[in-house]
Amino acid sequence: MTVLIKNIGQLATPLGSSAQRGKAQGEICLLKNAWLLMEDGVIRKIGEGEAPCIPDAKIIDGEGRLVTPGLVDAHTHLVFGGWRAHELMLKLQGVPYLEILAAGGGILSTVRATRGASQEELQDKAAAALREMLQYGTTTCECKSGYGLDLDTELKQLRAVKALNEAQPVELVSTFLGAHAVPSEFAGDRAGYIRLLTDRVIPEVAKEGLAEFCDVFCETGVFDAAEAEEILKAGLSHGLGAKIHADEINPISGSQLAGELRAVSAEHLIAAPDGGIEKMAEGGTVAVLLPATSFYLDKPFARARAMIDAGVPVAAATDFNPGSCPSLNMQMVMSLACYKYRMKPEEVLTAVTLNAAAAIGRAHRIGTLEAGKQADILIWDAPSLEHIFYRFGSDQVKTVIKKGIEVK
C-alpha cells in the first residue's frame, strides 16, 4: 500500500543508522511544509513544498502538524505479575527499601507474583500496558525478564514477550535479566546462583532464541563488577549482546565495565563517575538514562550533559516496572529529560528515537525518517518540536503509524 502524508508543518528527525554523540546528538533535520511518501511499510521519499501527485495513494493530511519518528523505549520490565501500590505509603514515610524487602516486599514480592502467574496471565497484563504505550507514541519497546530468577519463570517471561511481539503492533526486543537479584532460595549461595545462570539458563535462552541481549544489575548488594563480567561474558559466548544496569546508586565500576566490554548499553548511571563516562565513550556504549525513575524515587538525575560533552551517545527510556517506575509514558520521559537533564529538544528527540534504537540493535532500520527506513511515524497535535516540550503533561500524539499502517 502506498501512503502519502502531506501538509506537514514541521518534520523533525535525526539522521543516520548509528548512535549520535556529542554535538551531533543535537544536529537533526528540520523540514517545513514537508511531505512523506511510504510504500509497503517503508519510507520511499521525503520532500519540502508541494506534495507529488501519486495515483491511488492513500492521503493523510498532516494539517500543519509536527511529524517525527516513532518513539523507542529502550528499557522496560514489561512482563511481571502483580503491582506494588501498597508500598507507596511506606516510601512516602521514608521506610528504606531494604526494610521493605526484609518484610517480604520489593522485588521479591514481584518475583512471587510472577512465578505464580501463568504465561497467559502475564501476556494479558503486558498487552494492556502495550496498548497504553502505543497511545503515547511508543512503536518499539525493549523488554527485560528478571522477575523469575529461576529457569522456568525466566523462560516463561521471555516466551510471553515472543508471543506478544507476534500479536500486537508494538515491536518488542527481548533482554535476559536473570541477574536482577539473588533469589531467596540462593541467599547463602551467590556463586551457585551465578552458575545456574551461566551454565543452564543462558544456554537455554540462547538455544530457544528468546533474547537478543543479556543484562546484569551491577550494584552494591546485588552483583559486583567481577560477577557482572562473568555473567555478561557467558551471555556473549552464547551470542547475546551485553547490557548492564550500572552505577545507579553507587559507583562500583559498572560503567567502566560497560566500556571495557564494549557493551551495547549501560543503563541508569545516576552515580557514574568521570572515569566510567570516559570508558563508555571509548567503548561506544549508549547511555540509557531513566529520568522518570529518578522522579518517582526522588533521587538525583544522571549527568546527561557531562555524558554528551564527553562523547557518550545518550538515550532516554521509561524503566517501566512495578517497583521504581510504574509509568510507561515516553512523553513524560521526554519532558523530564529536557527539564532535569537540561537537554535541548533536538537532543531529546535523538535520545528517544535513533540513540534508543541503537541501544537495542535497531538503528539500521528504525529511529529516523529517511528513505529505506521502516515507516514508524508520529503525527503530533503540535506545530513544532519545541511545542511538545512546552506543553508538558498532555498526550500530544494524534496519529501513530507502525510499519506504514495507522494504529492510532
N, C-alpha and C positions, 0 to 999 in steps of 0.2 A: 504494500500500500504506500502511495506517495502522499505526503502531508507537507503543506506549506504554512508556516507561521509568518504572517505579515503584520505591518504596523507595530513593530516592536519599538517602544520608546527608547529603551537602552538595553543593549545586550552586553553583559559583563561576564568575562570568563578568563581564567588563567590559560596559558598555552603550554603545550609540550606533553611528553609522555614519561616524565620522571619528576621527582620531587623538586620544588623550587626552594632555594635557600638564600639567606642574606637579603640584599636589596631586591633580588629577583622575585622574592616571595610577594612583594607588593606591586610588581610590574605586570598588570593584567591588560587584556584587550577590552576596550570600551567602544562600542559602536552605537551611533544614534540613528533613529529611523531605519532600523535594520529588518532583515528577513532571514528566515532559516528554512532550508529545504531538507527533508528527510525521506528516505525510501527504505521500506522493509526493515525498519528499526535502526537504521544507520544514517548519520548526518552526511548529506551529499554536498551541500554548498551553503555558504553564508555570505550575505552582502549588505550594503547600505543603499538607501534610496528606494526607488520604486521596485516593488517585488515583481519577479518574472511571471509571465502567464504560463501556467503548467496545466495543460488539458487533463481533466479527470482527477486532478489532485484534490484531496480534502483540504479546505482552507480553515485555518484558525486565526481569528483576528486578535492580535495582541493588544489592541485598543490603547496603544501608547504606554504599555506597562513594561516593567523590568523583566528580563529573561536571563536565567543563569543555568549552569549545570545542576543536576540533582545533587542533593546533599549526601555525603558519605559518612556514616557513623562508624568510626574505626575502632571503637572499644565499647562493647556491651557484654553483659552477662545475661543474655536474653532468656535462657531456659532455666527455670527454677520453680520449686514448689513453695507455696505459701507466701506470706508477706510478713513484715516485722513492724507494723504500725504501732504495736504495743510498746515498742522500745523508744518511741519518740519522747514521751514524757520523762523517761529515765535520762535521756540525753539532755533534755532541757533543764533537768535538775542537776546536771553536772556529774552524773554517775559515770565513772570511767568505763571504757569499752571492756577492759579486762574483767571488771566486776560483772558486767552484763554477760560476758562469755562464761564466767565461772558459775553463774546462776542458770546456765543452760540456754542462754540466748546467743546473739551474734551469729556468726557463720555456721556454727554447729546446729543451730535451730533450723537454718535453711537446708543444711545437709540432711537432717532427719526428714524434713518435709519433702525434699527432692527424692530421697531414697524411697519414701512411702508412696510416691505418685506413680501412676502408670505412664508409659510413653504417650498415650493418647491424651491423658490429662495435661501433661506438660506441653504438648503441642497445642492444645486448645487455648491454654493460658497465654502462650507465646504468640499465637496467631492474633489474639486480641490486641496485644501490645504492638504487633507489626502493623495492624490496621491504623492504630493511632499514630505510629511513626510516619506512615505514608501520608497521613493528613498534614503533618508538619513539614513534609518535603524530603524525608529520608527515602532514597531509592536504592541504597546499598548499605548493608549492615554487617559488621563483624560480630560473631557470637562465640563467646568463650564457654567452655564447660567449667568444672571446678566446684560444683556443689554435690558431687557424688563421692569423691575421694575413695572410691573403690572401683574395681574393674567394671562390674555390671552397670553401675549407675552412671559412670563417666561415658560408657558406650551408649547408654540409653539417652543421655542428653545430646550427644553428637548425632545419634540416629534421628532424634527429633528434629534437629536443625536440618539434616539432609532431607527429611520428608517435607518440612516446611518450605525449603528452597524450591521444591517442585510444585508446591500447592498454592502459592500466592505471589504477588508481583515483586516484593522487595527482594533483591538479590542478597543471598547470605553467604558469608565466608566463615568457615569454622576454625577455631583455635582450641587446642587441647590445653587445659589448665588444671591438670590433676595435682600439680604442685601449688595449690591455692592455700593449703593449710595442711597440718598433720592431723589426721582423724583421731578421734578419741581412742580407738582400738590399737593405735600405734603410739600412744602417748609416751611410752617408755622405750620406744624402738624407732627413732627417727631414721636410722640407717636402713632398717627393714622396710620402711615405707618408701624410701628412695629407691631401694632395689625393686620393690613392686612396680614402681613407675617405670624404671629404666629397662627392667628385664621382661615385664609382662604387659603392662598397659600400653606403653608407647608402641611396642611392636604390633600389638593387636589393632590399635588405632590406625597405624600406617597400613597394615595388611588390608583392612576394610576400606581404606581411603576416606576416613571420616573427618580428617582435619588437614589443613594446609600448614598450620603453624603450631609450635609448642611454646607455651608461656610459663613463667615461674614468678611467684610472688616473693621477690627478694627483699626481705625486710627483717628488722630486729624481731626475734621471737618466732619467725616463720622459717624462711630458708636463707642461709647466709650466701655470700658470693661464691664460695667454693662449691656448695651444694647446688646452687643455681647453675653454675658452669657444668657440673656433672650431668644434670638433667637436660640442659639445653644441648649439650654435645650428643647425648643419647638421641634426642629428637633429630638433630642434624644428620646423624648417622642413618636415620630411617627416612630421610627426605623431608623432614618438617622444618620449615623456616623458623628462625629464632626470634622470639619476642620476650620482653621482660618487664614486669611490674618493678620499677626501680626507684629507690630514694624517695618514697612517698613521705615517710616520717623521719627517718634517719639516713644520713649519707653513709651507707655501708658498702660502697664500691659497686653498686648495681649499674649505675650509668657508665662507669669505666668499663665494666664487663661487657655491656652492650656494644660499646665502640670497639673493644678488642675482638669480639666475636663477629663484628660487622652485622649485628642483629638488624633485622628489618625495622624494628621499632623498639623504643623504650617508653614506658608509659607511667603517668602520674608525675614524677620528677619534681615534686614540691621542694625537696631538700637537696636537689642535685648540686654538687659543688662545682667550682670552676673547672677543676681537673676532669670531672665527668663530662661536662659540657664540651670541653676540648676533644676528649676521646670520641664522643658521639659525632662531632663534626668530622673528625678524621675517618671514622668508620662509615660515614654516610647514613647513619641511623636516624630515622624520623622520630622526633619527639612528639608523642601523642599526649597532649595535655587535657586535663579534665576539670574545667573551671566550675562546673555545676556541683562536683563533689566537694571542692573547697567551700563553695557557698553553703551547701547543705550541712556540712560538718563544722562550719565556722572556723576553717583552718586557713593558713596562708595560701596565697596563689603562687603557682610556679613562675619562675623568672623567664617568661616568654621573650621579653626584649633582649635579655642577655643571650639567650639561645639564638635568636635571629641574628643579632650582631656578631655572634661567633661562627655563623655559617651553618647552624643546625636547621634542617627543614622542620617547621613546626606544623603539626596538625592539631585539631581540637575535636573532642568527642564527648558523648554523654556519660559513659560509665554506668549506664542503666543497670541497676541491681537492687535487691530488696533492702539492703542494709545501709549503704553510704550514699546512694544517689537513686532514689525511686522516681527519677524523671527521665523521659525519653525524647524530650523536646530539643531538637538541634537548633531551633531558632533562639531559645534561651541561651544555649551554649554560645552562639554567635554574639549575642548581646554581652554576655559576661566576658568573653574574650576581648571585645572592644573596650569595655569599661574598666575591667580589672587587670587585664594583661597590657592595656594601652596599645593594642594592635590596631592598625589602620583598617578600615573596611576592606580594602583590597587585599591586605594580608590575611584577614579573617576568611574572606571568600576562598583564597587559595588553601587555607588551613582545613576547610570543611569540604573541599572538592578534590583538587589534584593531589595535595600532600596527603590527605586522608586515603585516597585511592592508592597512593604509593605505599602507604603503611600496611596495606593488605594485598599487595601484589597485583593491583588492577589499573595502574596508571596508564598502561598501554591501551586500555580500552574505554575507561570512563574518567570522569573528573574534569573534563574540559568540553567546550563546544567547538569542535573542529571537524573538518571533513574526514570521514573514515572512523570517527569515534561513535560509540553506541549512543543512541538518541535518548538519553536520560536528561530531562529538561524540566525546569520550573518556570511558570509564569506567575509573577508576584503581583499582589494588589498594591503596587507601589510604582512610582515613576522612575526611581533611580536606586542605585546601590546604597547610597547614604541614607535614603529614606527608611530602609528596613532596620537600620540600627537606631535611627532617630525615634521610630515608633515601636520601642521595645514593649514586650508584654502582650502583643496582639498576634494572632495567627494570620500572617500576611501572605501565605501561599494560596493562590487562587486555583491554579491548574498544575497537576503533576502528570508528566509524560514519562513512561518507562518503556524502553525499547520501542519507541515510536507510537505507543498506544496510551491514550488518556486513561488514567486510573483514578483521577480526582477531578 
